[in-house]
Amino acid sequence: MKKSMETFSKIFTGLFIFFVLTIGSVQAEAIIIDHTCTDLSQIPSNYIGLVTNSAKMLYAHTSHGSQITVGMQRVEDSDSFYSVAIHANYLPDESGAVCILDPGFFNPQDYFTYGPGRFSTYPSINFSMYSWCNHQNTNSEADTQAYLDGMEALEAAYSHVTFIYMTGNAQADGSAGYNRYLRNNQIRDYCQAHGKILFDFADIDSWYNGQQHTYNYQGHDIPLEHPQFNGSQAGHTTYESCELKASAAWWMMALLMTGGDPPPDPPEDLHFEDEEIKPPFPHEKS
């Protein structure tokens, strides 16, 4: 049954606003990108077009963080619509592609000292994030707070850049995994309390096919990388895990680039059935 464009617009706008208010785990204005944000096919094509025309990122990371960039390159290899341009020495300037300055392996403090120069050299950068290695396995509460303070300082100095906070990977078990869990929760709690944007790397690690993998440590159930992702194809994991994290990165950029506004109206000749009307980003907690 054909719907009027006015009806479609009302339905779409309402569902989009509902999604923005309920994405992942939201309190105040925090946005959490987690395992529920990994279905690339659910992002409307006009959102992807906006991202590829506008997104410029400084992405500092260790070897684990390369999972995202490897995944983005693999996604592009499968479908060139999801175009990405990545370089270690400069910010690419490629039309129709997400442009990423990826300078290599960094520790948090290196990122905080390296970033300012790049933000000045490339004022078009509008996104930036840092991805951990195994730091959270041994970091203290003070270490993690220093990371949070460093991110706050960058936000204050470069208000035109959207900074994304990240949790550390969920590969360690035992006491190291428990410490990682505590320190990741410290980051999650901070992001919730202060309305930050969080890419929950560890959460994506631990979920597969609607099931979260955990282990028990002194009576606590601790999320752990799902066995489906145990591998060494790239960035200490499987290509599948890389692609899921890349899909989550596309979700993140699509949400942030649109700012909660609905995309342009679809073509006038669009046909769809009532039962096919869905939110642009279906979001159901598993």
C-alpha positions in Angstrom: 0.0 0.0 0.0 1.4 3.4 -1.0 2.0 5.9 1.8 1.9 9.6 1.4 5.2 11.4 1.7 3.8 13.4 4.6 2.9 10.3 6.5 6.3 8.7 5.7 8.1 11.8 7.0 6.1 11.8 10.3 6.7 8.1 10.9 10.4 8.4 10.0 11.1 11.5 12.1 9.3 10.0 15.1 11.1 6.7 14.9 14.5 8.4 14.4 14.0 10.6 17.5 13.0 7.5 19.4 16.2 5.8 18.4 18.4 8.7 19.3 16.8 8.8 22.7 17.2 5.1 23.3 20.5 4.2 21.5 22.6 1.6 23.3 22.6 2.9 26.8 21.6 6.6 27.1 21.4 8.8 30.1 21.3 12.5 29.8 23.0 13.1 26.4 25.5 10.2 26.4 25.7 8.2 23.2 26.9 4.6 23.6 27.9 2.7 20.5 27.9 -1.0 21.4 27.1 -4.5 20.1 23.6 -3.4 19.1 25.1 -1.0 16.5 26.8 -3.4 14.2 24.2 -4.1 11.4 25.6 -2.0 8.6 22.6 -2.7 6.3 20.2 -0.8 8.6 21.9 2.6 8.0 20.1 4.5 5.3 22.2 5.1 2.2 21.7 8.9 2.4 23.2 8.9 5.9 26.3 7.0 4.5 26.5 9.6 1.7 26.6 12.4 4.3 29.4 10.6 6.2 31.5 10.0 3.1 31.2 13.6 2.1 32.0 15.1 5.4 33.8 12.9 7.9 37.5 13.7 8.7 39.1 11.8 11.5 42.3 11.6 13.5 42.4 8.1 14.8 45.3 7.2 17.2 45.5 3.6 18.4 47.6 0.6 19.3 47.6 -2.7 17.4 44.1 -3.7 18.8 42.7 -0.4 17.4 43.7 -1.4 13.9 40.7 -3.7 14.0 38.5 -0.8 13.1 40.5 0.4 10.1 41.1 -3.1 8.8 37.4 -3.7 9.1 36.6 -0.5 7.3 38.9 -1.4 4.4 37.4 -4.9 4.2 33.9 -3.4 4.2 34.9 -1.1 1.3 36.5 -4.1 -0.5 33.1 -5.8 -0.4 31.1 -2.7 -1.3 32.8 0.5 -2.6 29.8 2.6 -1.4 31.4 2.5 2.0 34.5 4.3 0.9 37.4 5.1 3.2 40.8 6.8 2.6 43.5 6.2 5.3 47.0 7.5 5.5 49.6 7.4 8.3 51.4 10.6 7.5 48.7 13.1 6.5 44.9 13.5 6.4 43.7 12.3 3.0 41.6 14.6 0.8 39.5 12.1 -1.2 36.1 13.1 -2.4 33.3 10.7 -1.4 35.3 8.9 1.3 35.7 9.0 5.0 39.2 10.4 5.4 41.3 9.2 8.3 44.7 10.2 9.5 46.0 7.0 11.2 49.5 7.8 12.5 50.2 4.3 13.9 50.7 2.9 17.4 50.2 5.3 20.3 49.9 5.4 24.0 47.3 7.7 25.5 49.8 10.4 26.5 51.3 10.3 23.0 47.9 11.0 21.6 47.3 14.0 23.9 50.6 15.6 22.8 50.4 14.6 19.1 46.7 15.6 18.5 46.9 19.4 19.0 49.4 19.8 16.2 47.3 17.8 13.8 44.1 19.6 14.7 45.9 22.9 13.8 47.4 21.5 10.6 44.1 19.9 9.5 41.3 22.1 10.8 38.8 20.1 8.8 39.2 17.2 11.2 35.8 16.8 12.9 36.2 13.4 14.7 38.9 12.0 16.8 39.4 9.0 19.1 42.0 6.9 20.7 41.9 3.1 21.0 43.6 1.1 23.8 45.8 -1.9 23.6 45.9 -4.0 26.8 46.4 -0.9 29.1 43.2 -1.4 30.9 44.4 -4.8 32.2 46.8 -3.1 34.5 45.7 0.6 34.6 44.8 2.0 38.0 41.8 4.2 38.7 44.2 7.1 38.6 45.6 6.0 35.2 42.1 5.8 33.7 41.2 9.2 35.2 44.2 10.7 33.6 42.9 9.5 30.2 39.5 11.0 31.0 41.1 14.3 32.0 43.1 14.3 28.8 40.0 13.8 26.7 38.3 16.6 28.5 41.2 18.9 27.9 41.1 18.2 24.2 37.4 18.8 24.1 37.9 22.2 25.8 40.6 23.3 23.5 39.1 22.0 20.2 35.4 22.5 20.3 35.0 21.9 16.6 36.2 18.3 17.0 33.9 15.6 18.3 35.9 13.4 20.6 34.9 9.8 21.1 35.8 7.9 24.2 36.6 4.2 24.1 36.8 1.1 26.3 39.7 -1.3 26.1 39.4 -4.8 24.5 37.8 -7.7 26.4 40.5 -10.3 25.7 42.1 -10.8 29.1 40.6 -13.1 31.7 41.6 -13.8 35.4 42.6 -10.9 37.6 43.7 -8.8 34.6 40.3 -9.2 33.0 38.6 -8.2 36.2 40.8 -5.0 36.4 40.0 -4.3 32.8 36.3 -4.7 33.5 36.5 -2.2 36.4 38.5 0.4 34.5 36.2 0.1 31.5 33.2 0.6 33.8 35.0 3.7 35.1 35.0 5.0 31.5 31.4 4.0 30.9 30.2 5.6 34.1 32.1 8.8 33.3 30.6 9.0 29.8 27.1 8.4 31.2 27.5 11.0 33.9 28.9 13.7 31.6 27.0 13.1 28.4 30.0 11.8 26.3 30.1 9.7 23.2 31.5 6.2 23.9 32.6 3.5 21.4 32.3 0.5 23.6 35.0 -1.7 22.1 34.9 -4.3 24.9 31.1 -4.7 24.6 31.4 -5.5 20.9 34.1 -8.0 21.7 32.0 -10.0 24.1 28.7 -10.4 22.0 28.0 -12.7 19.2 24.6 -13.8 17.7 22.7 -12.4 20.7 24.8 -14.0 23.3 27.4 -12.4 25.6 30.4 -14.4 26.6 31.5 -14.1 30.2 33.7 -15.8 32.8 33.3 -15.9 36.6 35.9 -14.2 38.8 35.4 -14.2 42.5 31.6 -14.3 42.1 31.5 -11.7 39.4 30.5 -12.4 35.8 33.0 -10.6 33.6 32.5 -10.0 29.9 35.1 -11.7 27.8 35.8 -11.8 24.1 33.5 -14.3 22.5 35.2 -17.5 21.2 33.8 -16.7 17.7 36.4 -13.9 17.6 39.4 -15.8 19.0 41.9 -15.5 16.2 44.8 -13.6 14.8 43.8 -12.6 11.3 44.2 -8.9 12.1 44.6 -6.8 15.2 44.7 -9.9 17.4 41.2 -11.0 16.4 39.2 -12.3 13.4 38.2 -10.4 10.3 34.6 -10.8 11.4 35.2 -8.9 14.6 37.0 -6.2 12.6 34.1 -5.8 10.3 31.6 -5.6 13.2 33.6 -2.8 14.8 33.9 -1.0 11.4 30.1 -1.3 11.1 29.7 0.3 14.5 32.1 3.1 13.4 29.8 3.8 10.5 26.8 3.9 12.8 28.6 6.3 15.1 29.5 8.7 12.3 26.1 8.5 10.7 24.4 9.4 14.0 26.9 12.2 14.8 26.9 13.7 11.3 23.1 13.9 11.2 22.7 15.4 14.7 19.4 13.7 15.2 17.8 15.3 12.1 15.9 13.1 9.6 17.6 12.7 6.2 16.2 14.3 3.0 12.8 13.0 1.8 13.1 9.8 -0.2 12.2 9.8 -3.9 8.5 10.4 -4.8 8.2 7.0 -6.4 9.2 5.1 -3.3 6.8 2.2 -2.6 6.6 0.2 0.6 4.2 -1.8 2.6 2.9 -0.9 6.1 4.6 -3.9 7.7 7.9 -2.9 6.2 8.1 0.5 8.0 11.0 0.3 10.4 13.2 2.8 12.2 16.2 3.8 10.2 18.4 2.3 12.9 16.5 -0.6 14.5 17.8 -0.9 18.0 16.9 -3.7 20.3 18.9 -4.7 23.4 19.9 -8.4 23.2 
